[in-house]
Amino acid sequence: MTLPLVLIVDDNPENLTVIGELLQPSHAVRAANSGPRALKLAAMTPRPELILLDVMMPEMDGYEVLERLRADPATADIPVMFLTALDDQADEERGLKLGAVDYVTKPIHPPILLARVHTQLELQQARQLMRDRNAWLEAEVARRMRENQLVQDVSIHALARLAEIRDPETGNHLLRTQGYVRTLARRLQQHPRFAEALNDQAIELLAKSAPLHDIGKVGIPDHILLKPGKLDAAEWAVMQTHASLGAEAIEHAESDVARPVAFLAMAKQIARSHHERWDGKGYPDGLAGDAIPIPARLMALADVFDALISRRVYKPAFPHEQAYQMIVKERGLQFDPDVVQAFIDVYGELRAIAEAHADSEAHVAAKVASVGGQRTDPRHAG
């Protein structure tokens, strides 16, 4: 069993000897005959569990030693008992205000000193046990939060993949658009129109929610979703309902939980409004301008950009520069002008994301086969 370590500080060698002999049968002892020496020994590993500190010492008195111990993070938590011939109440009050845990006057009475040392060591051990317990609890909470986060992320992607399985877009579309919206949001974070809405937490929620933007396509009948030819007006009207269907599905999920879930609220905005247009000619609600939720405005541009540069079963991929010009041309029409400016500013980053998660020919061919043929109607984009 490891004995508790006590540091004795006194400029009188006789006092060091007497107190050391008193403690040694049941304690490990270090001794220092000056303030500077005490500070060095207190910082050594292992740290003392208690310091018995004389007040009246030359060069550096006990009060200054205590102040320096408390100022050093390595020694700030070590309890200090003053041992002194000063018995004035003001001296005791000063010592306690500086952070001493006890104040014992000389001459020392061995049974009383041992009892007080024992009490302070027990308190220190209890404090350490509490710190260890709190550290363990914090680590456990962090572990469970990471685990819950992982489950949440997997669930989101599982839902997004459910929609993707029935849709001609490839799974990399989800990765690319997620990267695009995160990059656009970070660029807009310093913009006065967006700074309040796009704090760090909101940006992570936005990126987390982005893969659910087309979850409503699960509710579109196969004969429309997978139709190889052009959709007629009635079929296109049904196709457009995927935005409201996605929002309604997420709203039902919200109603099943006891408290609001931030990423679901944002996912609902994105699912419903990512086909709205800045000029009010989008769907499903015909929103215009700032009435369109900010997450949906970013998703709208990200979704269209990816549709343009990607080969789909209904169209070839446009060259990146052509897609860039098409996006810029829609500034103030389909897209928020400031979001387009952000797109221009970070275009190089967006292109790198597109290239990092590009679809292989084999992947696209497999996707075409999995949905049962060719479609030619570009209105399905995004």
Secondary structure, 3 states (H helix, E strand, C coil): CCCCEEEEECCCHHHHHHHHHHHCCCCEEEEECCHHHHHHHHHCCCCCCEEEEECCCCCCCHHHHHHHHHHCCCCCCCCEEEEECCCCHHHHHHHHHHCCCEEEECCCCHHHHHHHHHHHHHHHHHHHHHHHHHHHHHHHHHHHHHHHHHHHHHHHHHHHHHHHHCCCCCCHHHHHHHHHHHHHHHHHCCCCCCCCCCCHHHHHHHHHHHHHCCHHHHHCCHHHHCCCCCCCHHHHHHHHCHHHHHHHHHHHHHHCCCCCCHHHHHHHHHHHHCCCCCCCCCCCCCCCHHHCCHHHHHHHHHHHHHHHHCCECCECCCCHHHHHHHHHHCECCCECHHHHHHHHHCHHHHHHHHHHCCCCHHHHHHHHHHCCCCCCCHHHCC
